Amino acid sequence: MTASLESVMTRAADIRLLILDVDGVLTDGRLYFTARGEEMKCFHVRDGAGVVQLQRTGIHVGLISGRKSDAVQRRAEELGIQYVRQGVENKLVALQEILSQINIANTAFACIGDDTVDIPIMREARLAIAVADAHASVKAVAHFTTEAPGGRGAVREACDLILAAQRDKSAA
């Protein structure tokens, strides 16, 4: 469903909250386990920098993940992300909790996803973004698809897009 760039920028100009999936969006989607069964995740520093830049402009960032990981909690703390929901079975319920907590309307959030479990919240979003290597069904409902794959700069690309749209809106 990829929308025109003009439409995407119009949508991005109104964003007050960015919701991120974790595995496949903030990471490359692969799961790493040590011999002791400990899970490891790899995060891209540029994605983190984009998240920090968004938050500095007053845009909230939240994580909603079906899996639960200490590494995700630690990364969220490093980046100052306050809204973290892990081990979530119903992402729409978690989304509504976050929207209520910060009193933001459905029409003011963007989300980035990569797989079918993300589709319900993507359908609710003002701006739905798929990472480059997302499942085809996710790309089909996205307004925008990044050039970068998940875990390799896709989040930074989306953050830059939102920031550019908001700069353009305030300059107009």
N, C-alpha and C positions, 0 to 999 in steps of 0.2 A: 504494500500500500504506500510505499515511500511517497511523501508529499513533496511539493515544490520547495525549493530553498526559501523562497519568500514566505510561504505558509509556515515552514518550520521556524523561521526567525520570528514571525509574529507570535507563534505559540511559546517560544523560548523566552520572549520578552516579559511574559507574565509569571514566570516560575518563581515560587517562594520556597519550594522543597524539592530536593532530588532524592529519590529512593533508588538504592542500588541492590541488586542481587549480589551475592558474593562469588560463589563457585561458577566460573565461566565469564564473570564480568570483572570483578576485582582480582581474580586469579585466572589462570589459563584453563581452568576446569579440570585439570588433572589432580588426582589425589595421591599424595605421597605419604607412606607409612614407614616408620623406622622398624627395626627388628623387634623392638619392644611394643609395637603397635601404636606408637604415638603418631598423631597426624601432623604433617607439616604443610604449610602453604607458602606460596611465593607471591609477593605483592610488588607492583611496579612503582618506583619512587615518583614518576611523573603523574601517575594517577592520584597518588597522595597529595602532590603539590596542587593539582587541580581542585581537589576536594577542599583543601585549606583555603585556596583563593576564593572559592564560592562562599565558604562560611564567613570569610572576612568581609564580604559584601552584604552579609545578612541573610543569605540563602541557607536554609537548613538542609542537612544531609542526614539520611537514615539508611540503615542496612536491614534488609529482611532476607533471611536465609532459612532454607529447609533443614540445613545441617547445623550442628552446634560444634564450635571449635574455640578453644582458648586462644589460638593464634588470631582469630577474627576479633575477639574481644580486645586483645592487646593492640592490634592495629587500629581499631576504632578509637581506643583511648589515646594512642599516639597522635591521631588526626583530630581529636576533639569531637568526634561524632557521638552525640548524646543519645540518639534514637537507634537502638540496636535491638532487633528481635531475631533470635536464633532458635532453631529447632521448631520452626513454624510449619504447621500443617496447612493452614489456610492463610495465604498471604493477604487476601482482602481484609480479613479481620485484623491482622497486624497493621495493615495500612490505615484502616479506620481509627485504630487506637492512636497511631502517631498523628494523624490529621486532627483528631480531637484534642490531643495533648497540646499541640501548638496552635490550635484554632486556625487551621488553613483549609480553605474549600478544596473540593476535588478538582476544581478547575485551575488550581494554581500549583499542581505538582507534575513533575516529570519522573520517569523511571527508566532504568536501563536493565534489559533482560537478555537472556540467551537461550532459554529452553521453555518448553510448553507450560511448566508450572508458573511462569511469569506472565503468561498471556492475560489472565483475569485482571491483574492490576494494570497491565499495559492498556487494556481496553478502557479503563477508567481515567487514564492519565490525560492531561492537557497535551503533554508531549511524550510519546512512547518512542524509545530508542532501542535498537537492537545492535549488538556488537557484530563486527564483520563476520565472525564465524558462528553466529547464532543458527539455531535450527530454522529451516525454511518457514515453518509455521509462525515463528516469532517475527521474522522479517516481514511476513505478509501482513501483520497487524501494526508494524512500526511506522511511525511518521518519518523516521530518519534511521539510517544504518551507518555506523561508523566505518571508516576505512581500516582502522586498527582492530585487531582481534581482542577478545577478552584477556585481561591480565597483561596486556602489552600496549597500553596507552589509550584504549577505547574510552575509559572514564575521563581521562584528561581531555580528549577530543570533545566529548560531550560537555564538559565543564567550560571549555573555551568557547564553544558554540553558544551556550547560555549566557556567558559573560559578554560576548560580542553583541548578542541580541539586546541585552539590557543596556549596554553602552549606547547602541544605536537608538534605542527608545528614549533614553534620557537626553540624547543630543538633539532629538527632533523637536 
